[in-house]
C-alpha cells in the first residue's frame, strides 16, 4: 500500500516533538487523528482518487477554533478541559479538502494581546530568534509555519493577530475581508472585528488554503483581479513613527516595483494619518466583556491582560458602544475614497521589527499602528516578508485594498514576492 502521506505526516510529527519543547508552538498535538487521516488519504491515492484541493497537506489550527473531540482551550485555564463535539465550519471545509491537521497551536489568552505570551500554557518562542517576540495572538501558528512544523496554518485576526506574527516571523499572513470566512465554531473575542485568516511561507500556499476555507457563495462578492493595478503610498502616514531600517526596506520595495513597471503613486489620507484607536477600543472591549459576561465570577482564573480588558469593557456604556459603531460606519464609507485613486495601498506591517521578549507593553501597543485601522474598517490585507534588519529580524510589508478585493491583494502579494526575491535577495 502507498504510504507517502503517512510517512510525510510522521516526518512533521517528528519535527514537532523535537522542536516544540523549545518553541512551545502547540498546546495539543493530534498525532493519532493526523496519522489516521493520512492513511485514509493514502488509500484514496491508491484508488486513483486525488481530487481534493489540499489532499494530504499538513496544517495546524489555532486553539480558539473548535475541532470535534479535541480540547479547545482558547489559551485560558478556564477552558483547559473544554471539548467541543462539532467541528468549526472552516475545520469541516479543511477536512473535506483533504488537509491533515497536526494539532492546535498556542495563543495569548482569549487572543487578547500581540505578545505571544501565555502564563497558563507557556510563552511561544520565535522560530527566528528565541530572544525576540514571535508576535500574537496567532503566535503558535506563526512559529509552527516559520519552523517548518507544517505547510501552513489557520489563525484569527481581530486587531492584527495574524499580520503582526507574520511580520515578525518572516512569513505570509492574510486577513481576508471581514465576514468572508465563516467564524462559526470559533470562540469570539470581538465579533465586529473577528476574522479567520491563513498563514504560510509563500503567497501561493496562502492562496490555496484561503480557497479551501472560502465558501463558494463568498466568491459572488469578489471582484476579478485587474491585469494592471496602481499602488498607493500614503505620504502623511506610511513612514511616520517607523524605524529607519523598516522604512528603508519599504522604500526599496517601492523602488523595485517601479523598476518592474508597477505604478506607485503618493496620496494623502487624513482618516489614516489621524486614526484614533478610541472607537476601536470601545467596540472591541465592550464586546469582549459581553462575550465573557457569564464567566466574570471566575475572573481569578484569568491573566492580568484579560482582567484589565474586562474591567475596561464593563465600564463602557451601551450608549457609547452604539455611538462608536455609528462613527465606524461613517468612517468605513470615507475610507473607500482612497480606492478611487489606487487599487491598493502598501505600508509597513509593523513600524518596528520584533521587540525583545522583555519589552514593555507600550512597545507592543505602538506596533498596532498599521494593522489596527484595517481591522477597524474590515478591509482585506496581507503581510509578506520584505527583508531583514542587520540583526536578521524579518521586516513585513502590508498590502491592503477595498472590501472583497481579496483576490487582488493576493495577486499583488505574489507579484511583490517575486520582485522582492529578484531585486532584493538575489
N, C-alpha and C positions, 0 to 999 in steps of 0.2 A: 504494500500500500504506500502511496505517496505521502510523505511526512514533512514536506518542505515548510509548511506553515507551522506545524507543531515544533519543528526544530528552530524556526525563526523566533517563535514565542519563547521557547526555552532560552534562546540567546539573550533576549531582552530581560527576561526574569533573572537570569544570572547577573546581568549588569546591575539590575535594581538591587538585588541582595548584596552585591559587592559595594555599591556606591551610596545607597540610601542611608546607611548608618552615619555617614559624614554629611550628606546633603539634606536629609530629613524631608525629602520632597513628597513622600507618601504617608498617608495615615493608614490606609488599608491596601494591601496587595492582593488582588483577586486571582491568585495563581490557578486554583482548580478550575474556576469558571473560564479563564483565558485558555487553558490547555484543552478543555472540553470543546470550546468554540473552534479552536484551531483544528482539532481532529475532525469536527463536522465539516469545516470548510475544505480540509484536505480531501474528504470523501466526495465533496461536490466537484473538486478539480478532477478527481479520478473518474467521475461520471461525466466529465465534459461540461459541467455547469459552472462556468466562470463568467457570470453576467452581473455581478454586484459592483457598485461603484467603489467600495472600499474593501473588496474581497481580501481578507487577511491582513489588513493594515493595523498594526499595534498602536493603540492610542490610550490616553489617560483622561480621567474625568475629575473636575474639581469637586471637592467633597461637600458642596452645598446643592448638588444635583442628585436626585433620587435614582438609585438602581435597586430594583426589587430584590429583597432578601439580603442586601448588603447594608451594613451600618452606614448612615449618612450623618456625620457629626456636626456639620456646618462650623467646624472648628471650635466648638464650645463644649465645656464639661457637662452642661445641661443635657446634651443630646448624645452622650457617649454610648448609649445603647439604642438609639433611635434607628429602627429598621423598617423602612417602607416596604409595602407589599406590591407596589406598582412602579414601573419604570417612568421616569420623566419622559415627556414627549420626544425630546431630542435623543434620549437614550434608545427609545424604540426605533427611531429613524436610523441611528448609528448601527444598531444590531441588524436591522433589515438590510442595511447597505453592506454588511459583512465585516464590520470592524471587530477587532479583538481588543477588549477592554482589559488593560493590565492592572488597573487599580484606581483608587480615589486619592486625589492629591491634597496636600496640606494648604492651609489658607489662614489668614488672620481671622480671629473670632468673628463670626457673622459677616465676614468680608468688610470689617469696619475700618481698616486703615491700609496704607500702602507700604508698610514697613516689611512685611513678610514674617513678622514675629507672632508667636502664639505661645502663651505661658502654659497651656494645658498639653499641647501635642508637640511642643518644642519649636524653635525657630527654624525656618527654612534657610539654608545656606546657598549663596550664589554659586553656580557652576563655573563662573568666570573667575572669581576671586572670593574666597570664603571670608575675607575681612570686610567685604562690602555688601550692601543690601541687594537682595535679588529683586526687590520691589514687591508690591502686593496690590490687591489681596490674592490674585491668582498666582501666587509665588511658587507653589508646588508644581503647577503645570509648566510654568516658565522654566524652572530649574530642570524638570524632567526632560523637556524638549532640548534645552541647551546642553545637557549632559548626555544626550543621545540614549535616554532610557525609554524612548518611544519615538514614533514618527511624528506625531502631532497630538494635540490635546484640546480639551474644551475648558474655557474659563468663563467668568462673568465679569461684566464691567458696568459699575454703577457710576463711579466718578473718575475712572481711569485705571481700573483694576486689571485690565488686560494690557493696555498700552504702556503703562509705567514699567511693569516687569518685563515686557517685550523689549523695551528700550534698554533697560539696564542689563538684560541678559543676552542681548545681541541676537534676538530672533524676531520673527514677524508676528504681529498681533492685530487681529481685526475686530473692531467693534462695529457691527452692522447698524443699519438704520433701526431706530427704536421700534420694537414690536414686530420686526420682520421674522424673527425666530421665536417660536413659542417658548414661554417661560413656565409652562405647566409642569409641576413636579420639581421646581427649583425654589429653594427657600428664599422668601422675599427679604429684601433689605429696605429698598425704597422703590416701590412699584412704578413710580413715574419715570424712573431712570434705569432700572434694572434691565440689562441686556446680555444675552448669551453671545459669546464670540469664540473665535478659533485662534490657536497658536501653533506655529510650526517653524521649521528652519528656513523654508523657502516659500515664496509667494504662491507658486503653483500648488504646493501641498495645502496651504491655507484655502485656496480656491476650491480644491477638490472636497475638503472637509466641509466647507461652507455650503457647497451644492448638496452634500449628503444630508445636512440638517435643515435645509431650506424647504419649507412647504411649497408644493407646486403652485398654489394659489398666490403666494407672495410674488412670484415671477410676473404676474399681471401688472403689478405696480412699478416694476423696474424698467427703466429706460435702457435701450441698447446702447452700447458704448460707441461714441463717435470715432471716426478714423483718426481725426486730429483733435487736439484739445489745447486749451490755454491754461497755464498755471499762474496763480496769483501769489505774490508775496506782500504781506501787509506791512507797509513801512513803519507805522506807528505801533506795531505790536510784535512782529516776528522776532526782533533781535533785542527787545527791551528786557533788561534783567537776565541776560543769557551769558553763561560762562564763555570766555574767549575761545576756548577750544571747541565748544559746541557750535558757536556762531561761525567759526572758521570752516567747520565741516559742512554746515548748511550752505555757506557761500560757495564752497567747492562743488556741491551738488548742483546749485543753480547755474554756475558757470558750465559745468559738464552737460547739463540739459540744453543750454543754449548752443554749445558746440555740437550737440547731437541734432539740432534743428527744432527743438521744442520751444515754443514761445512762452516766455516768462515775463510777466508784467508786474509793476508795482502799483498797489492800490492802497486805499485808506479805509479804515473801519473804526468809527468811534465806539460802536457797540462792543467790539472785541477789545480795543485798547482801554476802554473804561469799564471792562467787565467787572462786576461786583459779585462776589460769591454769596452775598447775603440771601438772595432769593433761593438759590440752590440749597443752601444750608437749611433754610426754613422748611422747604418742601421735604428734603431728604430726612432731616432729623424728626420732623413731625410724623412722617410715615413710618420711620423706624420705631418710634415709640408706640405707634398704633399696632405694628406687627408684633411687638414683644409685650403688649399690654397684659396678656394673660399670664406671662411669666415674671412680672415685675416683683412679685413677692419672693422670687428666688434670685434676686439681684446679687446676693452674696456669692453665687456661683459664677458670676460674670467677671471678666477682667476690667481693668481700670478704664480703658478706652471705651468699651461698651457702656459701662455705667455712666461715664461722662456724657456720651451721646444721648443716653436715655434721660438724664437729668435735663439736658438742654431741650430735648424733644418734648418732654412733658410740660415744659414751661411755655411752649408755643400754643397760642390760641387757634381755634378753628378759623376765626376771622382772619388772622394773619396768614394762615396757610392758604385760604381761598384767595386772598389778595395777591399773594406771591404767585399762585398758579395763574391768575389772570394776567399779571405782568409778564409771566413766562410766555403765555400765548401771544401777547402783543409783540414781544421781542423776537419770538420764533418767526413771526411774519417778516420782521425787519431784517433778520439775518439773510433771508432769501435774496435780498438786493445784491449781496456780494456775488451771487452766482448768476447774475445778469451780466456781469463783467468778465468773469472767468469760469472755467468748468470745475476747477478745484483749487484749493489753496494748500500751500506747504508751510510747515512750521517745524521747529524742533519738537520732539515728543515731550521732552523734559528740558528745562533750562540748564540742568547740570547732569553730569554722569552720576552713576550710583554713589550715594554717600557711604561713609564708613558705617558699619552696623551700630556703632555707639553714637551716631549723630543725634542731635537734638530734634525734637518733634517739629520745630519750626522749619528746619531744613526740608523735611518731608512735605510740609504744607506748601512751601514755595514751589515744589515740583509738580503741583496740580495746575499750574498757570495755563498750560496749553491743552491739557486733556479735559479739564472741567467744563469749559464753555460748550464743547461739542456734546458732552453728556447732557448738559442743560437743554440744549436745543434738539437733542435726539438725532443728530446727524451721523452718517457713516464716516468712519475714519480708520486708518490703518497705520501702524508704526512699522517701519523697516529699518534695518541697520544701515548706517551710512558712514561708518568709520570708527576709529579708536582714538582715545586720548593718549598722551605719552605713557601713562601707566597701564595701557592695554585695556581700559574700560570702554565698553561699547557706547556709541552715540546713536540716538534714534531720530529718524525723520518721520514726521506725521503728515499724512495726506488726508484732507477732509473735503467733502463735497455735499451737495444738496441731498435732501431726503430721496431715498430709493435709487441713488446713484452708486450702489454698492459694486456693481459690475465695473463701473468706470474707475473707481479708486483702485480696484484690484488690477485692472489693465495698466493704469498709471504706475502702480507699485511694481508690477512686473517689468515695465519698461525702465523705470528708475533703478531697479535692482540690477538689471543688465548694464545700464550706464555706469552705475557706481562700480560694479565689478570690472568694467572695461577701462574706464578713465582713472579710477582712484585706487584700485587694488592691484592691477596687473603690473 
